[in-house]
């Protein structure tokens, strides 16, 4: 049980450091070639993510099929050309963010949490006896699974990574 408590304290401390480290980011500017994430709910509920192909008066064109890599593999391009380029009126943009590059911290923490929970459940339930299992039997194996899951989940989260998004000013 002591390992479980220590792991929980470490996770809570890591989340506290993550929340405390966040500050108001400066407003970035948008230019042609920048990778952006656009929220325009009047056009579509999902976010538009892509490279700015052109900026014209009152309109922005995004190329959503840029080359992206995940775990060393290229993610395939959009197969239908008409959906590759998206025209968005700048008046319809509610929020726009520019990519600040690759990040691994939040993905590593998220992976560790998910991996720890899955590991604790798998080993805890897997090591319980078939006949008359009790919570005490589960708690015997859960800390080992939690520790293994934290390590494996953190590794997977780090490998997957994520993208850091900075607030930007809507081009007019």
Buried (B, 14 or more C-beta within 10 A) or exposed (E): EEEBEEBEEEBEEBEEEEEEEEEEBEEBEBEEEBBBBBBBEEBEEEBBBBBBBEBEEEBBBBBBBBEEEEEEEEEEEBEEEEEBBBEBEBEBBEEBBBBEEEEBBEBBBBBBBBBBBBBBBBBBBEBBEEEEEEEEBBBBBBBBBBBBBBBBBBBBBBBBBBBBBBEBEBBE
